Amino acid sequence: MRILVVEDDTDLNRQLVTALEEAGYVVDSATDGEDGHFLGDTEPYDAVVLDLGLPTLDGLSVLENWRRDGRTMPVLILTARDRWSDKVAGIDAGADDYVAKPFHMEEVLARVRALVRRAAGHASNELTCGPVRLDLRAGRVTVDGTPIKLTSHEYRLLSYLLHHQGKVISRTELTEHLYDQDFDRDSNTVEVFVGRLRKKIGSDLIETIRGLGYRLGAAGDE
Amino acid sequence: MTSDAANGTAEQPARRPQRSLAARLVFVAAVWSAVALALAGVFLVGLYERASERAFDAQLEIHIKAVIAEMLETTDAATARVVSKLTAPTYRGDPRFSLPLSGWYWTVRRAGSDAILYASESLVGDPLNAPPIGDEDSSAGFIAGPTGDEVRVLQQKITVGETAYVIAVAAATAGFWADISEFGRMVALTLCIVGLGLILAIFLQVKVGLKPLARLRASLSAVRQGEAERIDETLPQEIAPLAVELNALIVSNKEIVERARTHVGNLAHGLKTPLSVISNEARAANGPLAEKVSEQATIMSTQIQHHLERARMAAQRRVIGVSCETEPVLARLIRAMEKIYRDKSLSIAFDQKGAIRFRGESQDLEEMSGNLIDNACKWAAAKVSVKVAPFSDPASNRDMFAIVVEDDGPGLTPGERAEAVKRGRRLDETVPGTGLGLSIVADLAALYGGTFELDGSALGGLKARLTLPSLGTE
């Protein structure tokens, strides 16, 4: 899962990036409106954490531009201006949720988790596929009730496949959503991680669709 | 306390209503017209009196001349030669000279003597006490006649041979004065009618002349009530600058409020972002210092929130003449709530009776109803109801409307409800971001002269009723 953080305060930006990375997300960050807008416009993100008070281009305009250009990723706005008129203006501009400053990091993580889950069409914080169960809140994976240990890359891969289970995911899409923008897109590390994951959760769960990509679970199966 | 009370009265002296401008103009014009018309009346009656006197005297002069003509035999009838000799006149040119004590008399006496040589029959032997003529050739005056009534007497001196005679003709003045007073009455009546007409004309003139002022007042009142944004400047050139100045004042008022609001917003942003950093840094670390920092950051956050809200409300009080439709504001809020709470699959029912305009800032309406609806959505199990209806407050005779927000959540105990609506308080003083935000609703409602109360809902949860002033239903 790849998240974009757009926050001009470098300390808060760092805190958000660290917390999101620790929660298992791949995070890109920007500290002004124009950079943030460019990243959101060109990279596929699973969610965006967007501050409204930004230099060069304010958050509300960034959001409006994305929506006008057909970018539909879920957006969580951070705002210090917490009057209802400001919140409603944000929601009207296309935001999916808001968090008022000052906030606790746990709150932002919970909101981001909910946005990503909701965008993929899941109602619960627990994603399951056959014997595999992923608790999004705790970041814990069990197979037939037994906890298994995954590296951060394996966790991200499984989480993305579980969020989009039943769908064929291309290697490019996986690379785009599992690594940040600086990653070498031509390397075949995705195949390596898929191989490792198969060993840990069972080889028959992740199907290779030749020439197209991978699929977790049968089509339409939750 | 005593000094406060004293200050209160000193700052607000009893307002004495000033006399109306129209009444002032009409009063001055009426006094001036009355004086001018009275002077004109006196002058007219005087003129008439003098003219009447001249006409009366001319009539008497004819009779004097007729008496003189009879006294002087100027033609000898036998020889037809002109002679000059005195004969006794028996002049009866007017029947009233024959009628006893008719008021019309003539006499002939020697100059310098009171003894009457000849007199009209009407005197019936009584004297006519005409004043001595002295060296004058003629005189005129008023004297008491033989019956005691006033008569006008004209006298003329003639000399026949060596002897000077004085011929006096007198006539009663009763009819003369009756004429003059009748004329005076007519003049007074006419001038009174003219005066009343003038006052009416002045009144109409003042009314028409001051109409633009009434328009200006109505325009200003419309702005104050939020029905218009600025004063109509199409006014006569004398008061148009006043409207322009007032509009400038309104704009400047709005700018001041806008600036204050921006400052508050900037302050909020400037303080809350570093506070987020501090509290998250402290929560990530361990140890007593981190705990202390985290605890203090929470207190700072609550304090900042509290004082920013107060600052915002203080800025709010200065706004002149704003109003907004309630329906779009609430519909927009409900749309936002449906998005924010979509995980709960809430059903938010919205019902508004007629078009209602809130007499105040849309941001404040949004803040108050936003807090109420957000609170209801937060606690509701499945249902939230938002109802808006106008009503007239019989106590203040003002148009109001009520927003009633209900939910089917757990609700509050009566004690908690009473605590939550206390102004300037927070039920959630130690937990930022999770509060009910109801004290701000109570504060804002009070600022607008509205009310805010909590009750149990028929849906099972909390029922919040907020009343605010409206511009009346349209």
Boltz contact constraints between the chains, C-beta under 6 A:
constraints:
  - contact:
      token1: [A, 9]
      token2: [B, 273]
      max_distance: 6.0
  - contact:
      token1: [A, 11]
      token2: [B, 277]
      max_distance: 6.0
  - contact:
      token1: [A, 12]
      token2: [B, 273]
      max_distance: 6.0
  - contact:
      token1: [A, 12]
      token2: [B, 276]
      max_distance: 6.0
  - contact:
      token1: [A, 12]
      token2: [B, 277]
      max_distance: 6.0
  - contact:
      token1: [A, 15]
      token2: [B, 280]
      max_distance: 6.0
  - contact:
      token1: [A, 53]
      token2: [B, 269]
      max_distance: 6.0
  - contact:
      token1: [A, 80]
      token2: [B, 268]
      max_distance: 6.0
  - contact:
      token1: [A, 80]
      token2: [B, 269]
      max_distance: 6.0
  - contact:
      token1: [A, 80]
      token2: [B, 272]
      max_distance: 6.0
  - contact:
      token1: [A, 81]
      token2: [B, 265]
      max_distance: 6.0
  - contact:
      token1: [A, 81]
      token2: [B, 268]
      max_distance: 6.0
  - contact:
      token1: [A, 83]
      token2: [B, 367]
      max_distance: 6.0
  - contact:
      token1: [A, 84]
      token2: [B, 366]
      max_distance: 6.0
  - contact:
      token1: [A, 84]
      token2: [B, 367]
      max_distance: 6.0
  - contact:
      token1: [A, 84]
      token2: [B, 370]
      max_distance: 6.0
  - contact:
      token1: [A, 85]
      token2: [B, 363]
      max_distance: 6.0
  - contact:
      token1: [A, 85]
      token2: [B, 366]
      max_distance: 6.0
  - contact:
      token1: [A, 88]
      token2: [B, 332]
      max_distance: 6.0
  - contact:
      token1: [A, 88]
      token2: [B, 333]
      max_distance: 6.0
  - contact:
      token1: [A, 88]
      token2: [B, 336]
      max_distance: 6.0
  - contact:
      token1: [A, 91]
      token2: [B, 336]
      max_distance: 6.0
  - contact:
      token1: [A, 91]
      token2: [B, 339]
      max_distance: 6.0
  - contact:
      token1: [A, 101]
      token2: [B, 272]
      max_distance: 6.0
  - contact:
      token1: [A, 101]
      token2: [B, 273]
      max_distance: 6.0
  - contact:
      token1: [A, 101]
      token2: [B, 276]
      max_distance: 6.0
  - contact:
      token1: [A, 102]
      token2: [B, 272]
      max_distance: 6.0
  - contact:
      token1: [A, 102]
      token2: [B, 275]
      max_distance: 6.0
  - contact:
      token1: [A, 102]
      token2: [B, 276]
      max_distance: 6.0
  - contact:
      token1: [A, 102]
      token2: [B, 279]
      max_distance: 6.0
  - contact:
      token1: [A, 102]
      token2: [B, 301]
      max_distance: 6.0
  - contact:
      token1: [A, 103]
      token2: [B, 276]
      max_distance: 6.0
  - contact:
      token1: [A, 105]
      token2: [B, 280]
      max_distance: 6.0
